[in-house]
Amino acid sequence: MKRHLSTVTAVAIAVAGIAGYARARDYRYTTIDYPGATYTYAEEINDFGQIVGSYTGGDGVWHGFTLSGGVYTSFDHPDATGDGTAVYGVNSVGQIVGCYKHADGTWRGFLRDGVNYSELVRYEGSPDTTAVAINDVGQVVGYFLDDDYVIHGFLFDGTNYTTLDDTNAVTTYAWDINNSGVIVGGGWGGSDFVHGYIRDLDGTYTDFQLSGWPTDATGINDLGQIAGNYGPAYEDRYGYVLSGGVNATPDRLVAPGAAVTEAWDINNRGQVVGAYWDYTSDVIHGFLATPIPEPATLLLAAMGALAMLCIRHKVWPGGEH
């Protein structure tokens, strides 16, 4: 009896592991349009499926929104003026980060916790600071403009700032941070995003390009999957999901009917959010891309479910009860 249960347990664990790491090649796309908006950007999705982003009616004023359970909720920073409020990140606790246009003309980062707003101190007196992502332990990443008008990434731990500069880039953007503290972003060389990067916990940067094209790394989950954008030109760009390291073959994301598709974040369920340009109507839509497992993955998942059922009822096909 124990031998049978041990075998079943081992099979269940192995199958669950294989199914979890199998790479989904196809995605089901859902369009995200804030009601009445001309441009909608879906920027980040947490593990509960809550989506945040920004929208505008085409008047140049931006507003933040949340999408949860099919319900859109709009909000603006209470001190926002002019261009308005841009929302970029949400964690699984529901804390939201972004930036807003201050009356002095600068963009200031903010943290929204429930209905309460707190300003992220502008980095070392920087004229502009943008908060882009927040993980579940409250670490925030983004970018700031220094007095020489050079853009640097930053990591804010709630008390202290750390400057992030990729040594192979003139300009460094920090786009996302997972719960382990691994950061991804993009390094700019003067004409376009030249490469994406991964910054490990020891501060080491790993730069990469896909297909030799300008590449940006915009999202990373706790499994190490990376989402981003790549392509030969801005008018010819695709989203991607990279599983298994920077040398793996990426899944290419192209929203139906899109001229340009940009992926901005990926959660631990492998769901991706971003935006795409509808060329025919000249409208930008947000999107949610949900991975569709390959048949082999579905079979493995079914085997895992059967094995777990055997464990629960203490039975093995052809064996003892």
MOZIGI-V507624 format. One record per backbone hydrogen bond with DSSP energy under -1.0 kcal/mol. CO is the residue of the C=O (numbers start at 1). NH is the residue of the N-H. E is the energy in kcal/mol with one decimal. If there is no record, write none. Layout:
# MOZIGI-V507624
CO NH E
CO NH E
This chain:
# MOZIGI-V507624
1 5 -2.3
2 6 -2.6
3 7 -2.1
4 8 -2.5
5 9 -2.6
6 10 -2.2
7 11 -2.4
8 12 -2.8
9 13 -2.5
10 14 -2.5
11 15 -3.0
12 16 -2.5
13 17 -2.1
14 18 -2.5
15 19 -2.9
16 20 -2.0
17 21 -1.4
18 22 -1.0
26 292 -3.3
28 290 -2.6
30 288 -2.4
32 286 -2.6
34 37 -2.6
38 284 -1.2
39 56 -1.8
41 54 -1.7
44 52 -2.3
46 49 -1.8
50 46 -2.1
51 67 -2.8
52 43 -2.2
52 44 -1.6
53 65 -2.0
54 41 -2.9
55 63 -2.1
56 38 -2.4
56 39 -2.0
62 85 -2.3
63 55 -2.1
64 75 -2.4
65 53 -1.7
66 73 -2.4
67 51 -2.4
68 71 -1.6
71 68 -2.1
73 66 -2.2
75 64 -2.1
77 80 -2.0
81 84 -2.5
83 62 -3.4
84 101 -2.4
86 99 -2.6
89 97 -2.1
91 94 -1.4
95 91 -1.8
96 112 -3.5
97 88 -2.1
97 89 -2.0
98 110 -1.9
99 86 -2.9
100 108 -2.5
101 81 -2.4
102 105 -2.0
106 102 -3.3
107 129 -2.5
108 100 -1.8
109 120 -1.9
110 98 -1.5
111 118 -2.5
112 96 -2.6
113 116 -1.8
116 113 -3.0
118 111 -2.7
122 125 -1.6
123 126 -2.6
128 145 -2.1
130 143 -1.9
133 141 -2.1
135 138 -1.7
139 135 -2.0
140 156 -3.2
141 132 -2.7
141 133 -1.8
142 154 -1.9
143 130 -2.8
144 152 -2.3
146 149 -2.1
150 146 -2.4
151 172 -1.7
152 144 -2.6
153 164 -2.9
154 142 -1.5
155 162 -2.3
156 140 -2.8
160 157 -2.1
162 155 -2.1
164 153 -2.1
166 169 -2.0
171 188 -2.6
173 186 -1.6
176 184 -2.1
178 181 -1.5
182 178 -2.1
183 199 -3.5
184 175 -2.2
184 176 -1.7
185 197 -1.8
185 217 -1.1
186 173 -2.5
187 194 -1.5
187 195 -1.6
188 170 -1.8
188 171 -1.7
192 189 -1.3
195 187 -2.9
196 208 -2.3
197 185 -1.6
198 206 -2.5
199 183 -2.1
200 203 -2.0
204 200 -2.5
206 198 -1.8
208 196 -2.2
210 213 -2.1
214 231 -1.3
216 229 -1.7
219 227 -2.4
221 224 -1.4
225 221 -1.8
226 242 -3.2
227 218 -2.0
227 219 -2.0
228 240 -1.8
229 216 -2.8
230 238 -3.0
233 236 -1.7
237 261 -1.6
238 230 -2.3
239 253 -3.0
240 228 -1.6
241 251 -2.9
242 226 -2.4
245 248 -1.6
251 241 -1.8
253 239 -2.1
255 258 -2.2
260 277 -2.3
262 275 -2.4
265 273 -1.8
267 270 -1.9
271 267 -2.0
272 289 -3.3
273 264 -3.4
273 265 -1.6
274 42 -1.2
274 287 -1.8
275 262 -3.0
276 285 -2.6
277 259 -3.1
278 282 -1.5
278 283 -1.2
283 278 -3.0
284 40 -2.0
285 276 -2.8
286 32 -3.0
287 274 -1.5
288 30 -2.4
289 272 -2.6
290 28 -2.9
294 298 -2.1
295 299 -2.4
296 300 -2.3
297 301 -2.5
298 302 -2.4
299 303 -2.5
300 304 -2.4
301 305 -2.4
302 306 -2.4
303 307 -2.5
304 308 -2.4
305 309 -1.9
306 310 -2.1
307 311 -2.0
308 312 -2.3
309 313 -2.1
310 315 -2.3
316 319 -3.5
